[in-house]
Amino acid sequence: MRSVADWARVYGTGVAMGIADLVPGVSGGTVAFVAGIYDELLGAIAGLNFSLLGVARREGVLAAWRQANLGFLVVLLAGVFTSVAAFAGLLHRLLEEEPVRLWAFFFGLVAASVPLVGREVKRWNAQRLVLALIGLAAAGLITSLPPLVQSDAPAFLFVSGAIAICAMILPGISGSFLLLILGAYGAVIGALKGLDFMRIGVFGAGAVVGLLGFSRLLKRWLERHRAATIAVLTGFLLGSLNALWPWKEAVRALYIHSDGRVEYFRVNAVPPADWLHGAVWMVVGAAVVTGLDVAARQMKRG
């Protein structure tokens, strides 16, 4: 039975996850892992199936609600939607006006999360180190890819939603970043701004299908091969830092936003002479995630 403080922590974690998923490069799954709710989140999502309708008919809606841990999901999602509504505009402005400081902050946050995820592997050996290197290489490759296509076709948006949602529950690359690589980011943002409910619905349907399928697969991997899976995720998280490097160089234009802004494909660049400002925000990001970890450990002990 959760206390009021526990529910507040779940809601706060949802807020942090929502902020993370708004930025192309940061995963809400990383926040869930550091906060210590990752396994519960996967279990709750994987438990959503048609058998709950039978439970509701036989034992009542309350029994089905408890079996599916819907209270946890509702409070967590309330936090996610709160942050999307409250911070989407602010983060959009920061990405435009203070990109180096924002990316440096998230770089420090994710970098400090790597050892926190890696410590879940109680005993590292050669095999697990190889798996971590595979995850590192995969993330490095993915974050170096240019966008593949640019399309707003419904079938393409459905597939993009299914792929992107998988990234959102993985500690590492965010779903927003995968949408950029797939070439669907502009179409999705345009549909949201223009309230194109048809395309929003198709994208959402793909996300639901991908989430329900991938969560069950990932939950099974963690149950049967937890150390190996965490090793891969640790490497994946480390490799995702490639996408968060604060100093970028524009290579070519990708597309033009409805307000006339140009979105560029960028590659990592050498830090400029005023690199110290970015380094300070890296430290701030690392301090935030370290503080969250300390608070989560204390609450568990309490």
C-alpha positions in Angstrom: 0.0 0.0 0.0 1.6 3.3 -1.1 1.6 6.3 1.1 0.9 9.9 0.0 4.6 10.5 -0.2 5.0 7.4 -2.5 2.3 8.6 -4.8 3.9 12.0 -4.9 7.2 10.4 -5.9 5.5 8.4 -8.7 3.9 11.6 -10.0 7.2 13.5 -9.8 8.9 10.7 -11.7 6.3 11.1 -14.4 6.9 14.8 -14.6 10.7 14.1 -15.0 10.0 11.4 -17.6 7.8 13.8 -19.6 10.5 16.5 -19.6 13.1 13.9 -20.7 10.9 12.7 -23.6 10.3 16.2 -24.9 14.0 16.5 -25.7 15.3 14.6 -28.8 18.1 12.7 -27.2 17.0 11.9 -23.7 14.9 8.9 -22.7 12.1 8.8 -20.1 13.2 5.2 -19.5 16.5 6.5 -18.0 14.5 8.5 -15.5 12.3 5.6 -14.6 15.4 3.4 -14.1 17.2 5.9 -11.9 14.0 6.5 -9.9 13.7 2.7 -9.2 10.3 2.2 -10.9 11.5 0.7 -14.1 10.5 -2.9 -13.4 7.1 -1.9 -12.1 6.5 0.2 -15.1 7.4 -2.6 -17.5 5.2 -5.0 -15.5 2.2 -2.7 -15.5 2.4 -2.0 -19.2 3.0 -5.7 -20.1 0.0 -6.6 -17.9 -2.5 -4.7 -20.0 -4.4 -7.3 -22.0 -7.9 -8.5 -22.8 -7.9 -10.9 -19.8 -8.5 -7.8 -17.6 -12.0 -7.6 -19.1 -12.7 -11.1 -17.8 -11.4 -10.1 -14.3 -13.7 -7.1 -14.4 -16.7 -9.2 -15.2 -16.0 -11.9 -12.6 -14.6 -9.9 -9.7 -15.4 -6.3 -10.5 -13.7 -3.2 -11.9 -11.8 -2.5 -8.7 -10.2 -6.0 -8.9 -9.1 -5.5 -12.5 -7.8 -2.0 -11.6 -5.6 -3.4 -8.8 -4.4 -6.4 -10.9 -3.3 -4.1 -13.7 -1.7 -1.6 -11.3 -3.7 1.1 -13.1 -3.4 3.5 -10.2 0.4 3.5 -10.7 0.1 4.0 -14.5 -2.6 6.8 -14.1 -0.5 8.8 -11.6 2.7 8.3 -13.6 0.9 9.4 -16.9 -0.6 12.4 -15.1 2.9 13.5 -14.3 4.0 13.0 -17.9 1.1 14.9 -19.3 1.6 17.7 -16.8 5.2 18.2 -17.8 4.3 18.1 -21.5 1.6 20.8 -21.0 3.7 22.9 -18.7 7.3 22.6 -20.1 6.9 22.0 -23.9 7.0 25.7 -24.6 9.9 26.4 -22.3 12.0 23.5 -23.6 11.2 24.6 -27.2 12.5 28.1 -26.4 15.6 26.8 -24.6 16.4 24.6 -27.6 16.3 27.7 -29.7 17.9 30.2 -27.4 20.2 28.2 -25.1 21.0 24.9 -26.9 24.5 24.4 -25.6 23.5 24.9 -21.9 20.4 22.6 -22.3 22.3 19.8 -24.1 25.1 20.1 -21.6 22.7 19.7 -18.8 21.2 16.6 -20.3 24.6 15.2 -21.2 25.7 15.4 -17.6 22.4 13.9 -16.5 22.7 10.9 -18.8 26.5 10.5 -18.1 25.8 10.3 -14.4 23.0 7.8 -15.0 25.4 5.3 -16.7 27.0 4.0 -13.5 23.6 4.0 -11.8 22.3 1.6 -14.4 25.5 -0.4 -14.6 25.5 -1.1 -10.9 22.4 -3.3 -11.4 24.9 -5.9 -12.8 26.2 -7.3 -9.6 29.2 -9.1 -11.3 30.7 -7.9 -14.5 32.6 -10.5 -16.6 34.0 -10.7 -20.1 30.7 -11.7 -21.7 28.8 -8.8 -20.1 31.5 -6.4 -21.1 31.1 -7.6 -24.7 27.4 -7.1 -24.5 27.9 -3.6 -23.1 30.2 -2.8 -26.0 27.6 -4.1 -28.5 25.1 -1.7 -26.9 27.6 1.1 -27.0 28.3 0.5 -30.7 24.6 0.2 -31.6 23.7 3.5 -29.9 26.7 5.2 -31.4 25.7 4.0 -34.9 22.0 5.0 -34.5 22.8 8.5 -33.2 25.1 9.1 -36.2 22.6 8.2 -38.8 21.1 11.0 -41.0 17.3 11.1 -41.3 16.1 8.3 -43.7 13.0 9.9 -45.3 10.5 12.7 -44.8 6.9 11.6 -44.9 3.5 12.1 -43.3 1.8 9.1 -44.8 -0.4 7.3 -42.3 1.3 3.9 -42.7 4.7 5.5 -42.1 3.4 7.4 -39.0 2.0 4.1 -37.6 5.3 2.3 -38.0 7.2 5.4 -36.6 5.0 5.5 -33.6 5.6 1.8 -32.9 9.4 2.2 -33.1 9.6 5.5 -31.2 7.6 4.3 -28.2 10.0 1.4 -27.8 12.9 3.9 -27.3 10.9 5.8 -24.8 10.9 2.9 -22.4 14.5 2.0 -23.0 17.2 3.7 -20.9 19.2 5.5 -23.6 18.0 7.0 -26.9 14.7 8.9 -26.8 11.7 8.3 -29.0 11.9 11.9 -30.2 15.5 11.3 -31.5 14.4 8.1 -33.3 11.6 10.2 -34.9 14.2 12.6 -36.2 16.3 9.7 -37.6 13.2 8.1 -39.2 12.2 11.5 -40.7 8.8 11.6 -38.9 9.6 14.2 -36.2 8.5 17.2 -38.3 5.3 15.4 -39.4 4.4 14.4 -35.8 5.1 17.9 -34.5 3.1 19.4 -37.4 0.2 17.1 -36.7 0.2 18.1 -33.0 0.4 21.8 -33.7 -2.3 21.6 -36.4 -4.5 19.3 -34.4 -4.6 16.8 -37.3 -6.4 14.2 -35.3 -6.3 11.6 -38.1 -2.5 11.5 -38.2 -2.3 11.9 -34.4 -4.6 8.9 -34.0 -2.6 6.7 -36.5 0.7 7.6 -34.8 -0.9 6.9 -31.3 -2.2 3.5 -32.5 1.2 2.5 -33.7 2.7 3.7 -30.3 0.1 1.5 -28.4 0.9 -1.6 -30.5 4.7 -1.1 -30.2 4.5 -0.4 -26.4 2.4 -3.4 -25.6 4.5 -5.8 -27.7 7.9 -4.5 -26.8 7.2 -4.1 -23.1 6.4 -7.8 -22.8 9.5 -8.8 -24.7 11.8 -6.5 -22.6 10.1 -7.8 -19.4 10.8 -11.4 -20.4 14.4 -10.6 -21.1 14.9 -8.9 -17.7 13.2 -11.8 -16.0 15.3 -14.5 -17.7 18.6 -12.7 -18.5 18.6 -9.6 -16.3 22.4 -9.1 -16.0 22.9 -9.5 -19.7 20.0 -7.2 -20.6 21.2 -4.5 -18.1 24.8 -4.8 -19.6 23.4 -4.1 -23.1 21.3 -1.2 -21.8 24.3 0.3 -19.9 26.3 0.3 -23.1 23.4 1.7 -25.0 23.0 4.5 -22.5 26.7 5.3 -22.8 26.6 5.3 -26.6 23.6 7.7 -26.5 25.8 10.4 -25.2 26.9 10.9 -28.8 23.5 12.5 -29.5 23.7 14.8 -26.4 27.2 16.3 -27.1 26.4 20.0 -26.6 28.6 21.5 -29.4 27.2 20.8 -32.8 27.9 21.8 -36.4 25.1 22.2 -38.9 25.8 20.0 -42.0 22.6 20.4 -44.1 19.0 21.5 -43.8 16.4 18.8 -43.0 13.1 20.6 -43.2 11.4 23.9 -42.5 9.0 24.3 -39.6 5.6 26.0 -40.1 7.0 29.2 -38.4 9.9 29.4 -40.9 12.6 27.9 -38.7 15.0 25.5 -40.4 15.9 22.2 -38.8 19.4 21.0 -39.6 21.3 17.7 -39.5 24.1 18.3 -37.0 27.3 16.5 -36.2 29.5 16.8 -33.1 32.1 19.6 -33.1 35.1 20.5 -31.0 34.2 22.7 -28.0 34.8 26.4 -28.6 36.8 28.8 -26.4 33.9 29.4 -24.1 33.4 25.7 -23.3 33.3 26.3 -19.6 29.7 27.4 -19.6 28.7 24.1 -21.1 30.9 22.2 -18.6 29.2 23.9 -15.7 25.8 22.7 -16.9 27.1 19.2 -17.3 28.1 19.2 -13.7 24.6 20.6 -12.8 22.9 17.8 -14.7 25.1 15.1 -13.1 24.3 16.6 -9.6 20.6 16.5 -10.3 20.5 12.8 -11.2 22.9 11.9 -8.3 20.6 13.8 -5.9 17.6 11.9 -7.3 19.4 8.6 -6.8 20.3 9.5 -3.2 16.7 10.6 -2.5 15.3 7.4 -4.0 17.7 5.3 -1.9 16.7 7.1 1.3 13.0 6.7 0.6 13.5 3.0 0.1 15.3 2.7 3.4 12.6 4.8 5.1 
